[in-house]
Amino acid sequence: MKTVGILGGGQLGWMTILEGRKLGYRFLVLDESPDAPASRVADRWFPPEQVEDFCREADVITYEFEHIDEEVLSRLGGEVRPSLEVLELKRSRIREKTFLSRRGYPVCRFREADRETLEEALEEIGYPAVVKSESLGYDGKGQYRIASPADLEDLKGAAGERFLVEEFVPFTSEISAVGVRSRSGEIKVYPVTENVHEGGILLYNYVSSRREVERAVVSIVSELMEELSLVGLLAVEFFLTEEEDLLINEFAPRPHNTGHYTLDGTYTSQFENLLRVVTDLPPGSTKLKLSAGMVNILGLSLEDIDLREVLSVEGARLYWYGKKKRPRRKMGHVNVVATDRRELTGKMGRILDLLYRKEFTLR
């Protein structure tokens, strides 16, 4: 029986473990909390100070979160997939964007800055611009839209001393795709999704029907996985401009929120495929079974939701993470499948209305 260690105890690890039960695997989780979603369903939970014991017991280690404590990383041993080199690259927005730019991937104009050179970098990039903290950025955290020099006041409370300054991209849509690559170099890419965010947090997404764009995205994701010699998953988020140009916003070497629909919409979920390739099994099919999408449940408790109505929508399935309620926190999600795009958007619109009690027009 394979024993898989997971760094991080959040919902991504939780879904990975639930999918991995089908493969007969045993799971360890390293996290500060024994009550975290993945910690609760693991065979064994380890606090960070027991990282050596965790490593000794695991046949292979993967991660569901990039922002792992430096001390834990320094004490890690054993086989880590994707590699620690890939993880280190992702832990810095500056390193990530510089890597992409130097290797010719399509990215927006950007500059590196510290607090002393921030204003100079903004003048060079031009207003409006987006300033991002170098690290600890996810779900809209550590990002500031700067329309003029007057907005620099907003950055006084920003974490860290180094920043990534990017030109503001007037995109028409945000799209992404999740790819999987095995140690032997076999690559498969899931269908492209169109993603809609509110306040920097994904609200919903659905499989795109833009075939020309999909071909370009699949090519870039595949090339990037190959260049990284990645064993595992890689989610890549793009901006699509009015001219139909693709610009990489960021990537993540782990399961991704935009890939949750794969639990019900594709033949093999992103979570199962992660486990397959990190344990040297062949990746499963990433093909779509039905038109599919996902709605995030943000900042709501089960008591806030009319489950009877939500689950009365044909093709809807609830995934509840069991976390403590906080404003805008990802508490769970609803996957939706349908026979075609029109039926799908109708069902997703209904679920959004039920959850948030306001009408949504899906983009």
C-alpha positions in Angstrom: 0.0 0.0 0.0 1.4 3.4 -1.0 1.6 6.1 1.6 1.3 9.6 0.3 2.3 12.6 2.4 0.5 15.9 1.8 1.9 19.3 2.9 -1.1 21.4 3.9 -4.4 20.5 5.4 -6.9 22.5 3.3 -9.7 21.5 1.0 -7.4 20.7 -1.9 -5.8 18.0 0.3 -9.2 16.9 1.5 -10.4 16.3 -2.0 -7.1 14.6 -3.0 -7.5 12.2 -0.1 -11.1 11.4 -0.9 -10.2 10.7 -4.5 -7.2 8.7 -3.5 -9.2 6.2 -1.4 -10.3 4.7 -4.8 -6.7 3.8 -5.4 -6.3 2.2 -2.0 -3.6 4.7 -0.8 -2.8 5.7 2.8 -2.5 9.4 3.6 -0.5 11.6 5.9 -1.1 15.3 6.4 1.4 17.9 7.8 -0.5 20.9 9.0 -0.7 23.1 12.1 -4.3 22.1 12.8 -5.7 18.5 13.4 -9.1 20.0 12.5 -8.2 21.2 9.0 -10.3 19.5 6.2 -7.5 17.2 5.0 -6.2 16.5 8.6 -9.6 15.1 9.6 -9.7 12.5 6.8 -6.1 11.5 6.8 -4.8 8.3 8.2 -2.4 10.2 10.3 -1.9 13.9 11.1 1.5 15.5 11.9 2.2 18.9 13.3 5.0 20.9 11.6 7.5 20.1 14.3 7.3 16.4 13.4 8.2 17.0 9.8 11.1 14.4 9.9 8.7 11.7 11.2 6.2 12.7 8.4 8.9 12.3 5.7 10.1 9.0 7.0 6.6 7.5 6.9 5.7 8.8 3.4 6.7 7.0 0.2 6.1 10.2 -1.8 5.3 13.8 -0.7 3.1 16.3 -2.6 1.6 19.7 -1.6 -1.7 21.5 -1.8 -0.3 25.0 -0.9 2.8 26.9 -1.9 3.3 29.0 1.2 4.9 26.4 3.4 7.0 27.5 6.4 10.6 28.0 5.6 11.7 25.8 8.5 9.5 22.9 7.3 11.0 23.2 3.8 14.6 23.2 5.2 13.9 19.9 7.1 12.0 18.1 4.3 13.4 14.8 3.1 12.3 12.1 0.7 10.7 12.3 -2.8 8.7 15.5 -3.3 6.6 15.9 -6.4 6.3 18.4 -8.0 9.9 19.1 -7.1 11.1 21.6 -4.5 12.7 23.6 -7.3 9.3 24.2 -8.9 7.8 25.0 -5.4 10.6 27.6 -4.7 9.9 29.2 -8.1 6.3 29.6 -7.3 6.8 30.9 -3.8 8.0 34.3 -5.2 5.8 36.2 -7.7 9.0 38.0 -8.9 10.8 34.7 -9.6 7.8 33.2 -11.3 7.2 36.2 -13.6 10.9 36.6 -14.4 11.2 32.9 -15.2 8.2 33.1 -17.6 9.5 36.3 -19.3 13.1 35.1 -19.8 11.9 31.9 -21.5 9.6 33.8 -23.9 6.2 33.0 -22.5 3.6 35.7 -23.0 3.3 38.0 -19.9 2.4 41.6 -19.3 5.1 44.3 -18.7 6.4 44.2 -15.2 9.1 45.5 -12.9 10.6 44.4 -9.6 10.6 47.0 -6.8 11.2 47.6 -3.1 9.6 50.3 -1.0 12.2 52.8 -2.1 11.9 52.2 -5.8 8.2 51.5 -5.9 7.2 54.9 -7.2 9.9 54.9 -9.8 8.7 51.5 -11.0 5.1 52.7 -11.2 6.2 55.7 -13.3 8.0 53.4 -15.6 5.1 50.9 -16.0 2.5 53.7 -16.1 -0.9 54.1 -14.5 -3.1 52.3 -13.9 -0.9 49.5 -12.6 -1.2 46.5 -10.3 1.2 46.1 -7.4 1.5 42.6 -5.8 3.4 41.6 -2.7 6.2 39.2 -3.6 4.8 36.3 -1.6 1.7 35.0 0.3 -0.6 36.0 -2.5 -3.7 34.0 -3.2 -7.5 34.7 -3.5 -6.8 38.3 -4.2 -4.6 38.8 -1.2 -1.5 41.1 -1.5 -2.8 42.8 -4.7 -3.4 46.5 -5.1 -4.7 48.4 -8.2 -2.9 51.7 -8.3 -4.7 54.3 -10.5 -2.5 57.3 -9.6 0.3 58.3 -7.3 -2.3 59.2 -4.7 -3.2 55.5 -4.3 0.3 54.7 -3.0 -1.1 55.4 0.5 -2.9 52.0 0.1 0.5 50.2 0.1 1.6 51.4 3.5 0.1 48.4 5.2 1.2 45.9 2.5 3.1 42.9 3.7 6.8 42.5 2.8 9.5 44.7 1.4 9.6 43.5 -2.3 6.9 44.0 -4.9 5.9 43.0 -8.4 4.7 46.0 -10.4 2.6 45.0 -13.4 0.8 47.0 -16.1 -2.9 46.9 -15.8 -4.3 44.5 -18.5 -7.8 45.4 -19.8 -8.7 41.8 -20.5 -12.0 40.6 -21.9 -12.0 37.3 -19.9 -9.9 35.2 -17.6 -9.3 31.6 -18.6 -7.2 28.7 -17.3 -6.4 25.1 -17.8 -4.9 22.4 -15.6 -2.3 20.0 -17.0 -0.9 16.7 -15.7 2.6 15.3 -16.5 4.1 12.0 -15.5 7.7 11.2 -14.7 8.0 9.5 -18.2 6.9 12.8 -19.8 3.3 11.9 -20.7 1.2 15.0 -20.8 -2.5 15.6 -20.7 -4.4 18.9 -20.4 -7.9 19.4 -19.1 -10.5 21.5 -21.0 -10.0 25.3 -20.8 -12.4 27.1 -18.4 -13.7 30.6 -18.4 -13.4 32.0 -14.8 -15.3 34.9 -13.2 -13.8 36.5 -10.0 -15.3 38.9 -7.5 -12.9 40.8 -5.3 -10.0 38.6 -6.5 -11.7 35.4 -5.5 -13.1 32.9 -8.0 -16.9 32.9 -7.9 -17.7 30.5 -10.7 -16.2 28.9 -13.8 -17.3 26.7 -16.7 -15.7 24.8 -19.6 -15.1 27.2 -22.5 -16.3 26.7 -26.1 -13.4 28.8 -27.6 -11.7 26.1 -29.6 -9.0 28.4 -31.2 -8.0 29.7 -27.8 -8.0 26.2 -26.3 -5.4 25.0 -28.8 -3.1 27.9 -27.9 -3.6 27.4 -24.1 -3.0 23.6 -24.3 0.3 24.3 -26.3 1.5 26.8 -23.7 0.6 24.6 -20.7 2.2 21.5 -22.2 5.4 23.4 -23.0 5.6 24.9 -19.6 5.2 21.6 -17.8 8.0 20.1 -20.0 10.3 23.0 -19.3 9.8 22.6 -15.6 10.3 18.8 -15.8 7.2 18.8 -13.7 5.7 15.6 -12.2 2.2 16.4 -11.0 -0.3 19.1 -11.9 0.1 22.6 -13.3 -2.7 25.1 -13.4 -2.1 28.1 -15.6 -4.2 31.2 -15.5 -4.4 33.6 -18.5 -5.8 37.0 -19.4 -7.5 37.1 -22.8 -7.3 40.5 -24.4 -9.6 42.2 -26.9 -7.1 41.3 -29.7 -7.4 37.6 -28.6 -3.9 37.6 -27.2 -3.1 35.3 -24.3 -1.0 36.6 -21.3 0.0 34.3 -18.5 -1.1 35.8 -15.1 0.2 33.0 -12.9 0.6 29.3 -12.5 0.2 26.9 -9.6 1.9 23.4 -9.3 -0.9 21.8 -7.4 -4.7 21.1 -7.6 -6.5 24.3 -8.4 -9.9 25.8 -7.7 -10.6 26.2 -11.4 -10.2 22.4 -11.8 -12.8 21.4 -9.2 -15.4 20.7 -12.0 -13.2 17.7 -13.0 -14.6 15.8 -10.1 -17.9 15.4 -12.0 -17.2 16.7 -15.5 -14.3 14.6 -16.7 -13.3 10.9 -16.8 -10.5 11.4 -14.3 -10.4 14.3 -11.7 -7.4 16.6 -11.3 -7.0 15.1 -7.8 -6.9 11.4 -8.9 -4.5 12.4 -11.7 -2.2 14.1 -9.3 -2.0 10.9 -7.2 -1.6 8.7 -10.3 1.5 10.5 -11.6 3.3 11.2 -8.3 3.0 7.4 -7.6 4.2 6.5 -11.2 0.8 5.4 -12.5 -0.3 6.6 -16.0 -2.5 9.7 -16.1 -6.2 9.1 -16.7 -8.3 10.6 -19.4 -8.9 14.4 -19.1 -11.7 14.4 -21.6 -15.0 16.0 -20.8 -18.0 13.7 -20.1 -20.6 16.5 -20.1 -20.8 20.3 -20.1 -19.5 21.2 -16.7 -19.0 24.1 -14.3 -18.5 25.1 -10.7 -19.9 27.6 -8.2 -17.9 28.6 -5.1 -19.7 29.0 -1.8 -18.0 32.1 -0.3 -18.6 33.1 3.4 -21.8 31.1 3.9 -22.6 28.4 6.5 -24.8 25.4 5.8 -27.5 27.2 7.8 -27.4 30.1 5.2 -28.1 27.8 2.3 -31.3 26.2 1.2 -29.8 22.8 0.4 -33.1 21.4 -0.7 -33.4 24.0 -3.4 -29.8 23.8 -4.5 -29.7 20.1 -4.7 -33.0 20.1 -6.6 -31.1 21.5 -9.6 -30.5 18.4 -11.7 -26.8 17.7 -12.1 -25.7 19.7 -9.0 -23.4 18.1 -6.4 -22.3 19.8 -3.2 -18.8 19.6 -1.7 -18.6 21.0 1.8 -15.2 21.6 3.4 -16.2 21.8 7.0 -14.3 25.0 7.8 -15.3 27.8 10.2 -17.3 30.5 8.6 -15.5 33.7 7.7 -16.4 36.5 5.3 -15.6 35.6 1.7 -13.9 32.3 2.8 -14.2 29.3 0.5 -16.6 27.1 2.5 -17.5 24.7 -0.3 -18.5 24.5 -3.9 -21.2 23.1 -6.1 -20.3 21.3 -9.3 -22.9 21.3 -12.1 -23.1 19.1 -15.2 -25.5 19.5 -18.2 -26.0 18.2 -21.7 -25.0 21.5 -23.3 -23.7 25.0 -22.6 -27.1 26.7 -22.6 -28.5 24.2 -20.1 -25.4 24.5 -17.9 -25.4 28.3 -17.7 -29.1 28.2 -16.8 -28.5 25.7 -13.9 -25.5 27.7 -12.7 -27.4 30.9 -12.7 -30.1 29.3 -10.6 -27.6 28.0 -8.1 -25.9 31.5 -7.9 -29.3 33.1 -7.3 -30.1 30.5 -4.5 -26.7 31.0 -2.8 -26.3 34.7 -2.9 -30.0 35.8 -3.3 -29.4 38.1 -6.2 -29.7 37.6 -9.9 -26.6 36.7 -12.0 -26.1 37.0 -15.7 -23.4 34.5 -16.5 -20.8 35.9 -18.8 
